[in-house]
Amino acid sequence: MYKTTGFISFLLRRVTGVALVLYLFTHIWVIGGAVTGEATFNTRMVFLTSPLFKFLEIGLLAAVFYHGFDGLRLLLINWFKITDKRKSMFAAAFVLAALMVAAGGTLIILELIHLGG
Amino acid sequence: MKIFQVQRITAVALLLFMFMHIIVMHYPPREMEYSNIVYLMQFPGMKVIESLFLLSVLLHALTGSYVVLTDYQALSRLRKVFVIVLTLAGIAAFYWGALTIWTW
């Protein structure tokens, strides 16, 4: 059971979902700092522009893309009644997410190198 | 309406609103600056799109959290507590988010 694609996708969807909920509330708090003025906003943005958060941003990209593509996969399977395609669609969702993370992650790392240099 | 239906409807809404949010707010890729937020949030269309995005993402996130939490047998007797806590968290986050969108 624990090695099936169904279980792996379920587990990854949950883990990425919980991570995204935590990020959502942080994002609302940080951007909400703009209401009280530029100084508050900039203070809250300091952490988000740090090299540590840049690395965490790659994890954020992975969570967003995996959760999004896997969710889309579930919607398509449910609407078009194509449960026999679920394994290949899981592979497609995973590969698409990996490609998007590789592309976005490369840009983030290049930006870090540029900032460091 | 059942929770999974809310999840499905908001998931479809999120595909649309997140795409619009990313394109308008984060493209071309840049650090978010105070002046950008003030500028973009002056457009009435942006206020509407961002408000709908905020509503759908919170509904999706909080119903998802409820499902995850109540899936554990040990926690399932706390359903009412989760409903109250998650509803309050949702109202607070929506209020704070809407304030950020509609202040300008």
Backbone of each chain as ProteinMPNN parsed JSONL, in Angstrom:
{"seq_chain_A": "MYKTTGFISFLLRRVTGVALVLYLFTHIWVIGGAVTGEATFNTRMVFLTSPLFKFLEIGLLAAVFYHGFDGLRLLLINWFKITDKRKSMFAAAFVLAALMVAAGGTLIILELIHLGG", "coords_chain_A": {"N_chain_A": [[0.817, -1.205, 0.0], [1.934, 1.236, 0.846], [3.712, 1.792, -1.127], [2.471, 2.401, -3.421], [1.518, 4.427, -6.262], [-0.711, 5.933, -5.766], [-0.733, 6.261, -2.965], [1.694, 7.582, -2.585], [1.261, 9.95, -4.041], [-0.888, 10.977, -2.597], [0.316, 11.391, -0.08], [2.38, 13.228, -0.707], [0.813, 15.319, -1.664], [-0.53, 16.084, 0.617], [1.564, 16.857, 2.357], [2.745, 18.961, 0.881], [0.527, 20.591, 0.766], [0.071, 21.334, 3.465], [2.447, 22.732, 3.919], [2.053, 24.836, 2.136], [-0.161, 26.109, 3.248], [0.951, 27.148, 5.58], [2.776, 28.894, 4.405], [1.007, 30.605, 3.09], [-0.294, 32.071, 5.156], [1.921, 33.378, 6.209], [2.655, 34.917, 4.015], [0.426, 36.613, 3.712], [0.673, 38.034, 6.077], [3.197, 39.294, 5.746], [2.908, 40.863, 3.341], [0.749, 42.302, 4.164], [1.909, 44.094, 5.856], [2.295, 46.364, 4.453], [0.112, 47.98, 4.818], [0.453, 49.344, 7.2], [2.545, 50.957, 6.59], [5.552, 51.915, 4.763], [7.949, 51.387, 6.118], [7.381, 49.313, 7.963], [6.639, 47.318, 6.165], [9.052, 46.957, 4.732], [10.694, 46.04, 6.794], [9.525, 43.572, 7.362], [10.004, 42.333, 4.969], [12.676, 41.807, 4.962], [13.55, 39.246, 5.826], [12.512, 37.696, 3.768], [14.068, 38.352, 1.639], [16.482, 37.321, 2.199], [19.387, 35.151, 1.746], [18.861, 32.6, 2.814], [16.059, 32.374, 2.69], [15.789, 32.469, -0.033], [16.681, 29.961, -0.811], [14.715, 28.461, 0.453], [12.645, 29.29, -1.085], [12.879, 27.802, -3.377], [11.954, 25.368, -2.498], [9.363, 26.193, -2.014], [8.479, 26.697, -4.608], [8.551, 24.06, -5.548], [6.564, 22.909, -3.932], [4.272, 24.384, -4.711], [4.094, 23.845, -7.502], [4.022, 21.002, -7.564], [1.721, 20.441, -6.001], [-0.202, 21.833, -7.458], [-0.124, 20.66, -10.097], [-0.646, 17.983, -9.458], [-3.133, 18.237, -8.304], [-4.593, 19.139, -10.488], [-4.382, 16.883, -12.057], [-5.971, 15.104, -10.577], [-8.478, 16.349, -10.85], [-8.886, 16.111, -13.624], [-8.901, 13.318, -13.946], [-11.153, 12.706, -12.473], [-13.222, 14.139, -13.78], [-13.152, 13.22, -16.456], [-13.334, 10.533, -16.133], [-11.078, 8.709, -16.166], [-9.614, 6.707, -14.762], [-7.888, 4.636, -15.283], [-5.703, 5.814, -16.299], [-4.307, 6.949, -14.285], [-1.761, 6.399, -13.129], [0.16, 6.964, -15.125], [-0.463, 9.612, -15.477], [0.219, 10.629, -13.024], [2.973, 10.36, -13.135], [3.436, 12.151, -15.213], [2.563, 14.57, -14.061], [4.407, 14.771, -11.99], [6.85, 14.942, -13.373], [6.441, 17.28, -14.893], [6.201, 19.156, -12.811], [8.761, 18.903, -11.712], [10.33, 19.843, -13.833], [9.487, 22.512, -13.983], [10.325, 23.413, -11.482], [13.063, 23.055, -11.737], [13.608, 24.936, -13.723], [12.716, 27.383, -12.538], [14.165, 27.261, -10.159], [16.782, 27.376, -11.07], [16.907, 30.022, -11.961], [16.617, 31.329, -9.508], [18.934, 30.488, -8.143], [20.887, 31.549, -9.826], [20.37, 34.244, -9.407], [21.094, 34.425, -6.738], [23.831, 33.901, -6.913], [24.565, 36.087, -8.413], [23.939, 38.144, -6.62], [25.689, 37.511, -4.574], [28.116, 37.814, -5.834]], "CA_chain_A": [[0.0, 0.0, 0.0], [2.734, 2.443, 1.026], [4.587, 2.038, -2.278], [1.657, 2.668, -4.598], [1.549, 5.836, -6.685], [-1.838, 6.585, -5.097], [-0.333, 6.664, -1.613], [2.777, 8.576, -2.693], [0.671, 11.231, -4.457], [-1.693, 11.427, -1.445], [1.226, 11.881, 0.958], [3.037, 14.451, -1.195], [-0.206, 16.378, -1.764], [-0.798, 16.557, 1.988], [2.747, 17.555, 2.884], [2.867, 20.246, 0.181], [-0.639, 21.387, 1.151], [0.324, 21.915, 4.799], [3.513, 23.731, 3.745], [1.483, 26.002, 1.445], [-1.027, 26.831, 4.199], [1.851, 27.928, 6.438], [3.314, 29.99, 3.597], [-0.083, 31.55, 2.788], [-0.495, 32.991, 6.289], [3.124, 34.219, 6.288], [2.577, 35.846, 2.878], [-0.591, 37.624, 4.039], [1.241, 38.858, 7.15], [4.284, 40.125, 5.217], [2.377, 41.864, 2.406], [-0.143, 43.145, 4.973], [2.722, 45.121, 6.49], [2.198, 47.582, 3.623], [-0.992, 48.809, 5.323], [0.93, 50.223, 8.273], [3.569, 51.871, 6.085], [6.685, 51.346, 4.028], [8.986, 50.913, 7.047], [6.951, 47.993, 8.459], [6.703, 46.393, 5.03], [10.463, 46.647, 4.446], [11.217, 45.236, 7.901], [9.033, 42.195, 7.192], [10.563, 41.773, 3.731], [14.103, 41.515, 5.13], [13.755, 37.802, 5.859], [12.164, 37.104, 2.468], [15.104, 38.621, 0.639], [17.738, 36.739, 2.665], [19.781, 33.955, 0.984], [18.189, 31.41, 3.352], [14.707, 32.281, 2.143], [15.901, 32.187, -1.47], [16.713, 28.499, -0.918], [13.378, 27.98, 0.827], [11.761, 29.63, -2.205], [12.921, 26.675, -4.321], [11.007, 24.423, -1.896], [8.026, 26.754, -2.234], [8.168, 26.415, -6.012], [8.263, 22.62, -5.648], [5.262, 22.663, -3.298], [3.212, 24.971, -5.546], [3.94, 23.137, -8.779], [3.553, 19.619, -7.372], [0.342, 20.488, -5.508], [-1.045, 22.296, -8.563], [-0.222, 19.66, -11.173], [-1.303, 16.773, -8.95], [-4.553, 18.586, -8.152], [-5.153, 19.17, -11.849], [-4.476, 15.472, -12.455], [-7.153, 14.532, -9.919], [-9.672, 16.926, -11.478], [-9.049, 15.521, -14.963], [-9.278, 11.907, -13.783], [-12.524, 12.679, -11.983], [-14.168, 14.642, -14.784], [-13.173, 12.419, -17.682], [-13.431, 9.119, -15.759], [-9.94, 8.016, -16.775], [-8.827, 6.184, -13.631], [-6.843, 3.734, -15.791], [-4.527, 6.622, -16.702], [-3.832, 7.72, -13.129], [-0.326, 6.237, -12.863], [0.942, 7.713, -16.116], [-0.697, 11.038, -15.246], [1.02, 10.985, -11.846], [4.349, 10.535, -13.629], [3.454, 13.394, -16.006], [2.458, 15.695, -13.119], [5.669, 14.834, -11.251], [7.903, 15.411, -14.284], [6.153, 18.687, -15.195], [6.548, 19.934, -11.616], [10.225, 18.882, -11.593], [10.876, 20.729, -14.867], [9.21, 23.901, -13.597], [11.191, 23.731, -10.333], [14.43, 23.168, -12.256], [13.699, 26.217, -14.437], [12.602, 28.471, -11.557], [15.264, 27.121, -9.199], [18.001, 27.861, -11.727], [16.855, 31.492, -11.921], [16.853, 31.764, -8.119], [20.352, 30.262, -7.825], [21.657, 32.549, -10.59], [20.188, 35.524, -8.724], [21.908, 34.35, -5.515], [25.241, 34.031, -7.316], [24.72, 37.489, -8.83], [23.937, 38.971, -5.402], [26.911, 37.2, -3.828], [29.282, 38.34, -6.556]], "C_chain_A": [[0.859, 1.267, 0.0], [3.667, 2.737, -0.145], [3.781, 2.335, -3.536], [1.733, 4.148, -4.964], [0.421, 6.613, -6.012], [-1.444, 7.094, -3.724], [0.744, 7.749, -1.669], [2.197, 9.941, -3.073], [-0.159, 11.834, -3.325], [-0.786, 12.069, -0.388], [1.891, 13.199, 0.532], [2.055, 15.617, -1.267], [-0.49, 16.969, -0.385], [0.37, 17.375, 2.535], [2.884, 18.926, 2.221], [1.704, 21.167, 0.55], [-0.423, 22.08, 2.488], [1.399, 23.003, 4.699], [2.948, 25.005, 3.106], [0.542, 26.794, 2.351], [-0.164, 27.714, 5.1], [2.408, 29.127, 5.671], [2.239, 31.052, 3.344], [-0.263, 32.571, 3.915], [0.719, 33.915, 6.464], [3.069, 35.305, 5.211], [1.58, 36.97, 3.172], [-0.045, 38.585, 5.103], [2.302, 39.807, 6.607], [3.725, 41.232, 4.323], [1.435, 42.819, 3.15], [0.597, 44.244, 5.708], [2.65, 46.446, 5.735], [1.126, 48.529, 4.149], [-0.492, 49.802, 6.372], [2.087, 51.119, 7.831], [4.77, 51.16, 5.484], [7.739, 50.743, 4.964], [8.644, 49.51, 7.567], [7.087, 46.955, 7.363], [8.152, 45.971, 4.773], [11.087, 45.786, 5.541], [10.803, 43.768, 7.736], [9.643, 41.527, 5.957], [12.02, 41.342, 3.891], [14.369, 40.016, 5.09], [13.532, 37.18, 4.477], [13.232, 37.35, 1.405], [16.458, 38.047, 1.062], [18.079, 35.495, 1.833], [19.082, 32.683, 1.482], [16.802, 31.262, 2.746], [14.745, 32.011, 0.647], [15.956, 30.672, -1.69], [15.345, 27.905, -0.584], [12.386, 28.236, -0.312], [11.745, 28.512, -3.255], [11.964, 25.579, -3.817], [9.568, 24.884, -2.099], [7.566, 26.483, -3.665], [7.765, 24.953, -6.174], [6.879, 22.32, -5.08], [4.119, 23.174, -4.177], [2.996, 24.144, -6.805], [3.459, 21.707, -8.58], [2.071, 19.618, -6.972], [-0.618, 20.872, -6.649], [-1.228, 21.241, -9.638], [-0.916, 18.391, -10.697], [-2.8, 17.024, -8.738], [-5.263, 18.605, -9.491], [-5.348, 17.74, -12.367], [-5.733, 14.83, -11.862], [-8.446, 15.042, -10.553], [-9.938, 16.272, -12.829], [-9.51, 14.061, -14.876], [-10.742, 11.796, -13.382], [-13.541, 13.1, -13.048], [-14.3, 13.712, -15.983], [-13.218, 10.914, -17.42], [-12.304, 8.298, -16.386], [-9.021, 7.46, -15.676], [-7.715, 5.239, -14.102], [-5.57, 4.489, -16.188], [-3.847, 7.285, -15.498], [-2.335, 7.589, -12.873], [0.518, 7.047, -13.843], [0.744, 9.213, -15.913], [0.048, 11.521, -14.002], [2.464, 11.245, -12.28], [4.461, 11.857, -14.393], [3.432, 14.611, -15.086], [3.787, 15.897, -12.39], [6.783, 15.422, -12.127], [7.696, 16.894, -14.617], [6.557, 19.587, -14.031], [8.07, 20.028, -11.483], [10.86, 19.837, -12.604], [10.684, 22.198, -14.495], [10.106, 24.325, -12.431], [12.635, 23.908, -10.799], [14.611, 24.529, -12.935], [13.696, 27.391, -13.445], [13.766, 28.466, -10.583], [16.577, 27.632, -9.773], [18.056, 29.386, -11.684], [17.169, 32.012, -10.519], [18.33, 31.62, -7.755], [21.235, 31.277, -8.563], [21.569, 33.923, -9.932], [21.049, 35.567, -7.457], [23.381, 34.553, -5.839], [25.529, 35.485, -7.687], [24.802, 38.412, -7.613], [25.229, 38.787, -4.622], [28.141, 37.802, -4.485], [29.245, 39.843, -6.547]], "O_chain_A": [[0.582, 2.229, -0.716], [4.33, 3.774, -0.178], [4.358, 2.502, -4.611], [1.976, 5.005, -4.114], [0.565, 7.8, -5.719], [-1.776, 8.221, -3.354], [0.711, 8.711, -0.901], [2.584, 10.964, -2.508], [-0.142, 13.046, -3.112], [-1.082, 13.146, 0.128], [1.955, 14.155, 1.306], [2.41, 16.758, -0.971], [-0.666, 18.178, -0.233], [0.179, 18.449, 3.105], [3.111, 19.929, 2.897], [1.876, 22.383, 0.637], [-0.699, 23.271, 2.63], [1.279, 24.062, 5.316], [3.319, 26.115, 3.488], [0.456, 28.017, 2.235], [-0.495, 28.872, 5.354], [2.503, 30.23, 6.208], [2.522, 32.249, 3.379], [-0.369, 33.772, 3.669], [0.57, 35.083, 6.822], [3.397, 36.464, 5.466], [1.861, 38.14, 2.909], [-0.274, 39.793, 5.037], [2.317, 40.987, 6.958], [4.032, 42.407, 4.524], [1.338, 43.998, 2.807], [-0.013, 45.223, 6.138], [2.908, 47.51, 6.297], [1.214, 49.741, 3.952], [-0.946, 50.945, 6.43], [2.559, 51.948, 8.608], [4.969, 49.961, 5.678], [8.346, 49.72, 4.648], [9.504, 48.63, 7.607], [7.585, 45.852, 7.593], [8.445, 44.786, 4.616], [11.906, 44.911, 5.26], [11.601, 42.852, 7.938], [9.78, 40.305, 5.909], [12.544, 40.6, 3.06], [15.289, 39.559, 4.412], [14.252, 36.27, 4.066], [13.293, 36.645, 0.397], [17.463, 38.252, 0.38], [17.186, 34.855, 1.279], [18.749, 31.8, 0.691], [16.407, 30.17, 2.337], [13.83, 31.387, 0.109], [15.357, 30.156, -2.634], [14.876, 26.977, -1.244], [11.415, 27.498, -0.481], [10.74, 28.297, -3.933], [11.259, 24.948, -4.604], [8.669, 24.074, -2.325], [6.423, 26.093, -3.903], [6.78, 24.637, -6.841], [6.11, 21.565, -5.676], [3.119, 22.483, -4.366], [1.866, 23.785, -7.139], [2.596, 21.233, -9.32], [1.27, 18.877, -7.542], [-1.702, 20.304, -6.78], [-2.353, 20.954, -10.048], [-1.687, 17.788, -11.442], [-3.626, 16.14, -8.963], [-6.397, 18.142, -9.611], [-6.342, 17.432, -13.025], [-6.462, 14.111, -12.546], [-9.388, 14.279, -10.768], [-11.075, 15.92, -13.143], [-10.385, 13.626, -15.625], [-11.476, 10.934, -13.865], [-14.595, 12.479, -13.189], [-15.401, 13.447, -16.465], [-13.15, 10.112, -18.352], [-12.561, 7.301, -17.061], [-7.816, 7.712, -15.668], [-6.716, 5.059, -13.405], [-4.511, 3.895, -16.386], [-2.925, 8.084, -15.664], [-1.696, 8.551, -12.447], [1.466, 7.727, -13.449], [1.663, 10.0, -16.143], [0.459, 12.679, -13.93], [3.092, 12.214, -11.853], [5.439, 12.59, -14.248], [4.18, 15.566, -15.293], [4.239, 17.025, -12.195], [7.551, 16.279, -11.689], [8.65, 17.671, -14.624], [7.17, 20.636, -14.225], [8.608, 21.093, -11.18], [11.808, 20.553, -12.28], [11.584, 23.02, -14.664], [10.588, 25.457, -12.394], [13.345, 24.794, -10.323], [15.63, 25.193, -12.749], [14.556, 28.27, -13.502], [14.292, 29.518, -10.221], [17.384, 28.24, -9.069], [19.102, 29.973, -11.41], [17.887, 32.999, -10.356], [18.913, 32.512, -7.138], [22.2, 31.797, -8.004], [22.545, 34.672, -9.897], [21.652, 36.591, -7.136], [24.091, 35.277, -5.14], [26.569, 36.042, -7.338], [25.616, 39.335, -7.57], [25.797, 39.739, -4.086], [29.077, 38.239, -3.815], [30.137, 40.486, -7.101]]}, "seq_chain_B": "MKIFQVQRITAVALLLFMFMHIIVMHYPPREMEYSNIVYLMQFPGMKVIESLFLLSVLLHALTGSYVVLTDYQALSRLRKVFVIVLTLAGIAAFYWGALTIWTW", "coords_chain_B": {"N_chain_B": [[-23.359, 22.187, 0.756], [-20.715, 19.942, 0.11], [-17.456, 19.314, 1.646], [-15.496, 18.351, -0.144], [-16.485, 19.262, -2.523], [-16.282, 22.022, -2.273], [-13.523, 22.147, -2.225], [-12.915, 21.294, -4.841], [-14.175, 23.23, -6.485], [-12.923, 25.607, -5.637], [-10.345, 24.923, -6.3], [-10.321, 24.95, -9.093], [-10.926, 27.653, -9.471], [-8.64, 28.713, -8.329], [-6.64, 27.945, -10.136], [-7.081, 29.704, -12.207], [-7.075, 32.31, -10.933], [-4.59, 32.311, -9.606], [-2.81, 32.167, -11.702], [-3.317, 34.644, -12.932], [-2.608, 36.333, -10.821], [0.159, 35.757, -10.482], [1.187, 36.525, -12.973], [0.535, 39.292, -13.101], [1.422, 40.406, -10.619], [3.979, 39.36, -10.157], [5.493, 39.314, -12.473], [7.567, 41.06, -14.729], [10.075, 38.854, -13.169], [10.851, 39.955, -9.949], [11.878, 41.604, -6.877], [9.336, 42.096, -4.485], [8.181, 45.285, -4.048], [7.316, 48.054, -1.944], [6.278, 50.285, -3.324], [5.403, 49.083, -5.691], [3.221, 47.554, -4.857], [1.461, 49.509, -3.892], [1.021, 50.899, -6.282], [-0.091, 48.917, -8.049], [-2.381, 48.161, -6.669], [-4.11, 50.212, -6.983], [-5.716, 49.921, -9.11], [-9.035, 49.213, -9.939], [-9.845, 46.756, -11.081], [-7.755, 45.041, -10.334], [-8.118, 44.98, -7.604], [-10.514, 43.558, -7.398], [-9.853, 41.088, -8.615], [-7.746, 40.226, -6.927], [-9.106, 40.069, -4.509], [-10.951, 38.004, -4.999], [-9.147, 35.986, -5.459], [-7.915, 35.823, -2.963], [-10.109, 35.001, -1.391], [-10.744, 32.488, -2.568], [-8.336, 31.075, -2.215], [-8.087, 30.992, 0.541], [-10.409, 29.574, 1.304], [-9.851, 27.132, 0.068], [-7.451, 26.399, 1.343], [-8.193, 26.288, 4.076], [-10.345, 24.456, 4.208], [-8.967, 22.284, 3.258], [-7.073, 21.979, 5.306], [-8.788, 21.265, 7.37], [-9.704, 18.774, 6.516], [-7.299, 17.315, 6.509], [-6.597, 17.424, 9.242], [-8.814, 16.163, 10.526], [-8.689, 13.66, 9.523], [-7.118, 12.064, 11.036], [-7.678, 9.628, 13.39], [-7.342, 9.989, 16.133], [-7.711, 12.682, 16.444], [-10.197, 13.217, 15.52], [-12.386, 13.629, 17.177], [-12.271, 16.208, 17.805], [-13.515, 17.808, 15.994], [-15.396, 19.976, 16.041], [-13.972, 21.925, 17.384], [-11.901, 22.361, 15.591], [-13.363, 23.396, 13.439], [-14.241, 25.835, 14.509], [-11.779, 27.123, 15.168], [-10.457, 27.172, 12.654], [-12.294, 28.623, 11.135], [-12.256, 31.113, 12.428], [-9.563, 31.765, 12.005], [-9.613, 31.975, 9.249], [-11.382, 34.131, 8.847], [-9.952, 36.194, 10.093], [-7.609, 36.227, 8.511], [-8.72, 36.829, 6.03], [-9.807, 39.314, 6.515], [-7.472, 40.815, 7.093], [-6.07, 40.493, 4.708], [-7.893, 41.599, 2.851], [-7.933, 44.188, 3.743], [-5.38, 44.97, 3.055], [-5.635, 44.92, 0.321], [-7.72, 46.731, -0.277], [-7.094, 49.171, 0.894], [-5.835, 51.15, -0.602]], "CA_chain_B": [[-22.244, 21.799, -0.111], [-19.745, 19.132, 0.835], [-16.109, 19.873, 1.659], [-14.73, 18.041, -1.354], [-16.993, 20.118, -3.613], [-15.641, 23.33, -2.068], [-12.132, 21.966, -2.649], [-12.856, 21.212, -6.315], [-14.545, 24.525, -7.095], [-11.867, 26.591, -5.356], [-9.134, 24.504, -7.031], [-10.457, 25.472, -10.464], [-10.812, 29.109, -9.356], [-7.234, 29.024, -8.04], [-5.839, 27.814, -11.359], [-7.29, 30.947, -12.946], [-6.655, 33.499, -10.184], [-3.163, 32.281, -9.297], [-2.144, 32.505, -12.951], [-3.432, 36.101, -13.098], [-1.839, 36.945, -9.724], [1.588, 35.606, -10.761], [1.531, 37.338, -14.145], [0.437, 40.731, -12.836], [2.183, 40.852, -9.447], [5.362, 38.862, -10.062], [6.178, 39.261, -13.749], [8.792, 40.255, -14.76], [10.531, 38.477, -11.827], [11.48, 41.05, -9.196], [11.509, 41.624, -5.463], [8.136, 42.902, -4.282], [8.486, 46.547, -3.374], [6.163, 48.792, -1.41], [5.707, 51.143, -4.375], [4.694, 48.211, -6.65], [1.93, 47.17, -4.271], [0.608, 50.706, -3.887], [0.666, 51.202, -7.673], [-0.984, 47.895, -8.63], [-3.652, 48.074, -5.951], [-4.973, 51.358, -7.281], [-6.61, 49.558, -10.211], [-10.206, 48.505, -9.412], [-9.836, 45.358, -11.57], [-6.81, 44.286, -9.508], [-8.738, 44.783, -6.279], [-11.519, 42.499, -7.521], [-9.153, 39.815, -8.877], [-7.004, 39.827, -5.724], [-10.082, 39.69, -3.471], [-11.468, 36.677, -5.349], [-8.016, 35.07, -5.256], [-7.776, 35.668, -1.506], [-11.237, 34.197, -0.906], [-10.659, 31.094, -3.019], [-7.164, 30.4, -1.644], [-8.358, 30.73, 1.963], [-11.383, 28.476, 1.382], [-9.148, 25.901, -0.317], [-6.464, 26.079, 2.381], [-8.803, 25.954, 5.372], [-11.078, 23.183, 4.08], [-7.921, 21.258, 3.15], [-6.522, 21.775, 6.653], [-9.805, 20.544, 8.155], [-9.691, 17.37, 6.07], [-6.054, 16.699, 6.989], [-6.659, 17.28, 10.703], [-9.853, 15.221, 10.982], [-8.393, 12.327, 8.994], [-6.496, 11.294, 12.108], [-8.687, 9.139, 14.326], [-7.121, 10.553, 17.468], [-8.13, 14.087, 16.468], [-11.503, 13.388, 14.877], [-13.394, 14.092, 18.131], [-12.109, 17.66, 17.967], [-14.036, 18.436, 14.763], [-16.024, 21.285, 16.293], [-12.903, 22.868, 17.745], [-11.208, 22.712, 14.335], [-14.253, 24.267, 12.655], [-14.224, 27.177, 15.113], [-10.438, 27.725, 15.038], [-10.15, 27.441, 11.245], [-13.179, 29.704, 10.675], [-11.724, 32.361, 12.976], [-8.306, 32.052, 11.294], [-9.996, 32.392, 7.903], [-11.963, 35.486, 8.917], [-8.85, 37.12, 10.413], [-6.724, 36.335, 7.342], [-9.442, 37.513, 4.953], [-9.899, 40.724, 6.919], [-6.152, 41.425, 6.952], [-5.761, 40.501, 3.276], [-8.788, 42.562, 2.181], [-7.469, 45.522, 4.151], [-4.191, 45.24, 2.235], [-6.064, 45.136, -1.077], [-8.675, 47.848, -0.453], [-6.652, 50.403, 1.563], [-5.268, 52.159, -1.526]], "C_chain_B": [[-21.2, 21.032, 0.703], [-18.333, 19.707, 0.683], [-15.354, 19.588, 0.362], [-15.205, 18.869, -2.545], [-16.392, 21.524, -3.512], [-14.191, 23.266, -2.558], [-12.002, 21.984, -4.172], [-13.12, 22.567, -6.954], [-13.437, 25.555, -6.873], [-10.561, 26.218, -6.07], [-9.166, 25.046, -8.45], [-10.297, 26.998, -10.454], [-9.346, 29.508, -9.145], [-6.352, 28.929, -9.265], [-5.893, 29.119, -12.147], [-6.681, 32.148, -12.202], [-5.154, 33.498, -9.874], [-2.355, 32.659, -10.541], [-2.148, 34.028, -13.143], [-2.574, 36.832, -12.056], [-0.336, 36.913, -10.032], [2.004, 36.518, -11.914], [1.568, 38.824, -13.786], [1.382, 41.173, -11.71], [3.668, 40.476, -9.512], [6.085, 38.766, -11.4], [6.39, 40.671, -14.294], [9.292, 39.97, -13.345], [11.272, 39.625, -11.146], [11.115, 40.895, -7.724], [10.269, 42.508, -5.332], [8.5, 44.15, -3.49], [7.186, 47.243, -2.979], [5.474, 49.603, -2.52], [4.934, 50.326, -5.409], [3.295, 47.887, -6.147], [0.968, 48.353, -4.322], [0.121, 51.015, -5.3], [-0.379, 50.209, -8.202], [-2.36, 47.877, -7.967], [-4.551, 49.301, -6.152], [-5.946, 51.05, -8.408], [-7.804, 48.761, -9.664], [-10.252, 47.034, -9.839], [-8.919, 44.489, -10.728], [-7.406, 43.984, -8.145], [-9.726, 43.612, -6.333], [-10.838, 41.141, -7.699], [-8.446, 39.318, -7.609], [-7.952, 39.414, -4.588], [-10.638, 38.295, -3.732], [-10.386, 35.614, -5.151], [-7.862, 34.769, -3.766], [-8.872, 34.758, -0.952], [-11.082, 32.733, -1.305], [-9.466, 30.378, -2.384], [-7.395, 30.085, -0.158], [-9.357, 29.579, 2.131], [-10.702, 27.13, 1.083], [-8.207, 25.449, 0.801], [-7.124, 25.609, 3.675], [-9.641, 24.684, 5.308], [-10.077, 22.034, 3.962], [-7.324, 20.939, 4.514], [-7.494, 20.963, 7.519], [-9.788, 19.056, 7.8], [-8.451, 16.653, 6.606], [-6.134, 16.426, 8.492], [-7.643, 16.198, 11.144], [-9.667, 13.821, 10.403], [-7.755, 11.437, 10.057], [-7.548, 10.936, 13.148], [-8.584, 9.814, 15.687], [-7.652, 11.989, 17.584], [-9.573, 14.294, 16.015], [-12.59, 13.866, 15.857], [-13.302, 15.603, 18.365], [-12.649, 18.448, 16.769], [-14.577, 19.843, 15.004], [-14.988, 22.348, 16.629], [-12.18, 23.326, 16.478], [-12.056, 23.663, 13.495], [-14.173, 25.692, 13.185], [-12.873, 27.861, 14.876], [-10.145, 28.098, 13.587], [-11.031, 28.562, 10.682], [-12.657, 31.052, 11.162], [-10.432, 32.766, 12.263], [-8.616, 32.567, 9.891], [-10.539, 33.812, 7.882], [-10.85, 36.513, 9.16], [-7.952, 37.332, 9.189], [-7.422, 37.08, 6.203], [-9.536, 39.012, 5.255], [-8.57, 41.443, 6.657], [-5.777, 41.549, 5.476], [-6.594, 41.534, 2.536], [-8.394, 43.998, 2.512], [-6.272, 45.931, 3.292], [-4.576, 45.582, 0.798], [-6.838, 46.447, -1.229], [-8.262, 49.156, 0.202], [-6.336, 51.511, 0.57], [-6.323, 52.792, -2.399]], "O_chain_B": [[-20.851, 21.415, 1.819], [-18.04, 20.462, -0.244], [-14.662, 20.457, -0.169], [-14.435, 19.146, -3.464], [-16.04, 22.137, -4.52], [-13.696, 24.186, -3.21], [-11.094, 22.608, -4.721], [-12.391, 23.001, -7.847], [-13.057, 26.282, -7.791], [-9.765, 27.095, -6.406], [-8.159, 25.545, -8.953], [-9.623, 27.564, -11.314], [-8.873, 30.499, -9.7], [-5.427, 29.723, -9.434], [-4.885, 29.578, -12.684], [-5.882, 32.899, -12.762], [-4.517, 34.552, -9.877], [-1.355, 33.371, -10.454], [-1.122, 34.624, -13.473], [-1.905, 37.817, -12.367], [0.358, 37.915, -9.863], [3.032, 37.193, -11.849], [2.519, 39.527, -14.127], [2.061, 42.192, -11.832], [4.515, 41.195, -8.981], [7.176, 38.2, -11.468], [5.426, 41.437, -14.315], [8.992, 40.723, -12.419], [12.207, 40.193, -11.71], [10.188, 40.17, -7.365], [10.165, 43.544, -5.988], [9.059, 44.067, -2.396], [6.131, 47.052, -3.583], [4.248, 49.603, -2.634], [3.933, 50.796, -5.95], [2.319, 47.935, -6.896], [-0.183, 48.219, -4.738], [-1.046, 51.353, -5.499], [-1.415, 50.609, -8.733], [-3.372, 47.612, -8.615], [-5.623, 49.4, -5.554], [-6.887, 51.807, -8.648], [-7.61, 47.744, -8.998], [-10.65, 46.169, -9.058], [-9.246, 43.34, -10.432], [-7.232, 42.895, -7.597], [-9.767, 42.781, -5.425], [-11.187, 40.168, -7.031], [-8.535, 38.14, -7.262], [-7.636, 38.52, -3.804], [-10.781, 37.496, -2.807], [-10.67, 34.492, -4.732], [-7.702, 33.617, -3.364], [-8.605, 33.862, -0.151], [-11.267, 31.839, -0.479], [-9.568, 29.198, -2.047], [-6.957, 29.048, 0.339], [-9.177, 28.715, 2.99], [-10.948, 26.13, 1.757], [-8.17, 24.272, 1.159], [-6.671, 24.648, 4.296], [-9.647, 23.907, 6.263], [-10.303, 20.948, 4.495], [-7.094, 19.775, 4.843], [-7.086, 20.096, 8.291], [-9.85, 18.195, 8.678], [-8.539, 15.527, 7.095], [-5.785, 15.341, 8.957], [-7.338, 15.406, 12.036], [-10.405, 12.899, 10.754], [-7.841, 10.211, 9.987], [-8.217, 11.804, 13.709], [-9.588, 10.163, 16.307], [-7.994, 12.45, 18.673], [-10.111, 15.398, 16.109], [-13.595, 14.439, 15.435], [-14.149, 16.193, 19.036], [-12.287, 19.605, 16.56], [-14.259, 20.778, 14.27], [-15.1, 23.504, 16.222], [-11.885, 24.509, 16.308], [-11.54, 24.617, 12.912], [-14.053, 26.644, 12.413], [-12.815, 29.013, 14.444], [-9.651, 29.19, 13.308], [-10.579, 29.356, 9.857], [-12.619, 32.019, 10.401], [-10.221, 33.938, 11.954], [-7.96, 33.486, 9.403], [-10.195, 34.603, 7.004], [-10.81, 37.563, 8.519], [-7.581, 38.461, 8.868], [-6.795, 37.867, 5.494], [-9.366, 39.854, 4.373], [-8.542, 42.529, 6.079], [-5.24, 42.569, 5.044], [-6.076, 42.265, 1.692], [-8.506, 44.899, 1.68], [-6.163, 47.079, 2.859], [-3.942, 46.412, 0.147], [-6.634, 47.185, -2.193], [-8.978, 50.152, 0.095], [-6.546, 52.688, 0.867], [-6.009, 53.652, -3.222]]}, "name": "protein", "num_of_chains": 2, "seq": "MYKTTGFISFLLRRVTGVALVLYLFTHIWVIGGAVTGEATFNTRMVFLTSPLFKFLEIGLLAAVFYHGFDGLRLLLINWFKITDKRKSMFAAAFVLAALMVAAGGTLIILELIHLGGMKIFQVQRITAVALLLFMFMHIIVMHYPPREMEYSNIVYLMQFPGMKVIESLFLLSVLLHALTGSYVVLTDYQALSRLRKVFVIVLTLAGIAAFYWGALTIWTW"}
